Amino acid sequence: MTTLPHRVIRALDRFNAAHPWDHNAHYHRWLLRQLPRRFGLALDVGAGSGDLARLLAARADQVYGIDSDPAIIARARELTSPQAPVTFTVADAPTGIPGASAGSYDVITCVATLHHLPLSDTLTAFRRLLAPGGTLVVVGLSRPQTLADHVLGTVAAPLNAATGWLKNRGRTSPRPVSMTARTRPAETGFPDIVRTARGILPGARLRRRLFWRYTLVWHHTRGPR
């Protein structure tokens, strides 16, 4: 497998700690391009400090943002205008999702959260909750397994450092609020995620991405199983 020398990795880790940036927010603009200009009810699973939920609120009639961490949900509420059509709730997915009746949501998003949850059960819940014609978008993490994974990780490492330097304008900076929650490493490899997702969500589009992420887009064009 293609890997960087340990000394280089340690040096990059120190550099990245001094020049942090939000890898998940990097994909928000791409994520919004996958969605309609207007939609009714949206669900953001793993909402964190609420950055994505607030972006969704500019297009949605109502957004529910859920996260299992009470402290980060409290922070999301503080950062959100009372006039915004966003409700933040402490809840566990997939069992504790509010309004969890079939076809409840026109849009479901899930960023850097799916690897914390039971994959098959969560995707099955998303399929049930998504309205016909609705869109599911996932930005996820997978465990590096294949040569392609390791090559992409090697390419991403220097780009990650360069991006952090540019976003922070060369200055040492504190971690963004959106990065305060801890993220554990993914345990499932991308090929297994693809097999599971396509078995539950026929026609789902999955793709490896830079910065240790993959994306999944599924349009619910058929009724629930």
Secondary structure, DSSP 8 states (H G I E B T S, - for coil): -----HHHHHHHHHHHHHS---TTGGGHHHHHHTS-SSEEEEEEET-TTSHHHHHHHTTEEEEEEEES-HHHHHHHHHHS-TTSSEEEEE--TTTT-TT-STT-EEEEEEES-GGGS-HHHHHHHHHHHEEEEEEEEEEE--B--SHHHHHHHHHHHHHHHHHHHHHTTT------GGG-S------SBHHHHHHHHHHHSTT-EEEEETTTEEEEEEE--S---
